[in-house]
Amino acid sequence: MSADELRRVKGEPRTYFYGKEFRYKIETESRTEHGGATFFSGHLDIAANGVRTLAIGKPTPDRSYIPVRLMHYQKNQGEPHIDDDPLLTYFEGTNGRASHSFLRKLLFDCEGRKAVTSFGNASVGHLLPAFHQDPLVSLLVNDVALINGTERTNDVEFVPMGDKLQTEWFEHKADPKAIRMSATDPGDQSYVVFTSQPELLLLERRESYPDGPLQVDISELMTFDGFRYPKKATYRAVTPDGKSGYICSIEMLDISEIDVDSFEWIPPWPAGTEWARHKDRKRFLVPYSDAQLAKIQQHGLANARADAPSPESPKFFYLNAGLVVLIFGLVAYRFWPRSN
């Protein structure tokens, strides 16, 4: 397969992941110097490391969008009001007409009596901030416009590269029949490696950046329903200087078919969520139950007492008492009547 043929074929939208839910482990390293914050960098404790489920619907004749739901879970470190383990700490879901996102405020280390609320947003349309930065999405979806219900941005005139690019069969650790595409210019060290057809998944991508290492590295594949998916992968979205962005590693745990017509694309707000409706700028609160609120308050007061300064030890008590006795003694000596 020539480089231009490969470029044409790999540009065709993939659709075999429609109607499926993926469960995978994710670990994230965030780099945020010089104001380069990402979705992950602002929420490392609740949205960057843990286990995720990603559900992607199917296109239908009466709608242009495809519904999506992303759920993020992590180990429950001792939330006082909920025993769920793993604990849902982030989600976003859209049915195309509306989109909801939720970010949990962890309470296991809170102090005092004030109830701390989690945060949610309700927007009109197809709004997916984390979806577009999720590493599995980046590895699977090669045409996000189809999911967003927007016109394809890559419907432009195909420009052949001719002898500027070359391809070769490549025995990759994840696919012994992979295809490697690189520049014919010996000074250009960048290259890409794809799986063989039909998926043509990106296995490796190395850019000629000062930061240098692989931008994408899929080390293992798995097969479901006749198609291959990333099993273990590292995805880098880092600026050329390496100072901003994030690096994610994922491990696929499970893939399953879903009933897209009955699937819950927008989950209910968890208790203790303050959420904003953007279309009219109104805010709402889903309260904790009385029992939950009592547990949170008791837990917060216990934390506050545990962090309070400890009483002085006996040796300091006796030292202070001795100083007081000495001072009184000096005062008494100073003013004690003296005989002539």
Secondary structure as GFF3:
##gff-version 3
##sequence-region A 1 340
A	DSSP	alpha_helix	3	10	.	.	.	ID=ss1
A	DSSP	beta_strand	20	32	.	.	.	ID=ss2
A	DSSP	three_ten_helix	33	35	.	.	.	ID=ss3
A	DSSP	three_ten_helix	41	43	.	.	.	ID=ss4
A	DSSP	alpha_helix	44	47	.	.	.	ID=ss5
A	DSSP	beta_strand	50	56	.	.	.	ID=ss6
A	DSSP	beta_strand	68	74	.	.	.	ID=ss7
A	DSSP	beta_strand	87	94	.	.	.	ID=ss8
A	DSSP	beta_strand	98	103	.	.	.	ID=ss9
A	DSSP	beta_strand	118	124	.	.	.	ID=ss10
A	DSSP	three_ten_helix	131	133	.	.	.	ID=ss11
A	DSSP	alpha_helix	135	140	.	.	.	ID=ss12
A	DSSP	alpha_helix	144	148	.	.	.	ID=ss13
A	DSSP	three_ten_helix	162	164	.	.	.	ID=ss14
A	DSSP	beta_strand	165	170	.	.	.	ID=ss15
A	DSSP	beta_strand	178	183	.	.	.	ID=ss16
A	DSSP	beta_strand	191	194	.	.	.	ID=ss17
A	DSSP	beta_strand	202	206	.	.	.	ID=ss18
A	DSSP	beta_strand	214	224	.	.	.	ID=ss19
A	DSSP	beta_strand	227	238	.	.	.	ID=ss20
A	DSSP	beta_strand	244	257	.	.	.	ID=ss21
A	DSSP	beta_strand	273	277	.	.	.	ID=ss22
A	DSSP	beta_strand	282	286	.	.	.	ID=ss23
A	DSSP	alpha_helix	290	307	.	.	.	ID=ss24
A	DSSP	alpha_helix	314	335	.	.	.	ID=ss25
###
